[in-house]
Amino acid sequence: MTMQQMSPRELSDWLNDPGRPKPILLDVREPWEFDVCHIRGARPMPMRSVPARYLELDKEVETVVICHHGARSFQVAMFLARLGFSRVINLSGGMAGWAHEVDPGMPTY
């Protein structure tokens, strides 16, 4: 199974495109990480809680999964894909990449 991925710049362009429906931004980092920095509109759902909470998500809506560097989000995206989420995308580089490529003023850790 191949996982669709996108760069922080690609996600930024998508979010800034008024003609394109916005994806669900699923942030799977721990609460303390989300408190330090996050993309506006992101929905926190720590990785450990996803197996119990994935039914809260809509399989039909494009979902971009986000973590610190892209590893945890990749695992969650694969998990969701195995459950029938066909429109799931991993944010490669995660929040560290977002801070580097899109928002240099964002706090990092």
N, C-alpha and C positions, 0 to 999 in steps of 0.2 A: 504494500500500500504506500503510495507516494503522498506526502503531506504538502499541501499548498502553503507557500510561505510568501511573505512580503517584507520589504524593508521599511524602516521607520519613515523614510521620505515618501515612499509609495502610500503608506497609511495617511500621512499628513495631507498629501495631495487629495486623497479620497475624502477625508473629513472636511476639506476646504472646498469641495466641489458641490455647489448648491443643487446641481441637477442629478446627483446620485444619492440614492437612499443610504442612510448611515448604517453601519454595521453595529452589532452588539460588541462592545469592548469588554471582554471578560478578563479581568485581572486576577490571576491565580496566586499572587504573592501573599505573604503573611500580612496581617493587619498593620503591624509596625512599618513594614515596607511601603504599603499603600499610603500610610500617614506621611511618610517622608516626601513622596512624590507620586503622582499618577497623571494620566491623561484625563482631561476634563470629560466627564460623562462615562468614565469607565465604571464597570460594575465589579465590586470586590467579591470574590468567591475563592478563598484559599484552596490550594490544590487538594489538601486532605479532605475538604468538605465536598468536592465535586461529585464523588460517587453517590453521596446521599442527596445532593441538590440538583443534579443535572436535569431533572424533570422540570425545573423552573425555567429552563432555556427553551427557545423555540427552534426546532430543527430546520425550519424553513427560512430563517433569517441568517444572513451572512454574519458569522461570528469570528472576530479576531481575538485570539488568545494571547495574553501578555504576561510576562514575568520579568525577572531582572535582566537576564542575558539571552533567554530564548530556549533553555533546556527544559525547565518545568513546563512551560507553555507548550512545547512540542509534545511532551508526554501527555498532557491533558488533551491536546488537539487530537492525538492518535486515539486516545480513549474515547473521545466523543465520536470520532469517525467510525470506530468499531460499533458504536451504538446507533449508527444510522444518521449522524449529522454529516450531510454531504457538502455543506457550505461553511466549513471551518477552515480557518487560516491561522498559521503561526506567525507572530511578529518576530522575525529574525533579528537578533541583537537586543531585543527586549527594551526595557526602560533605559538601560545604559546606552543603547544605540540611539534611542529617541533623544536623550539629553545631548548626546554628541552631535547627531545629524540635524535635529529639528529645533530643540529648545536648549541652547547652551546655558541659559540662566537657571535651568531647573536644578533643584537640589539633587545631589547624588549620594550614594553610600557605597 
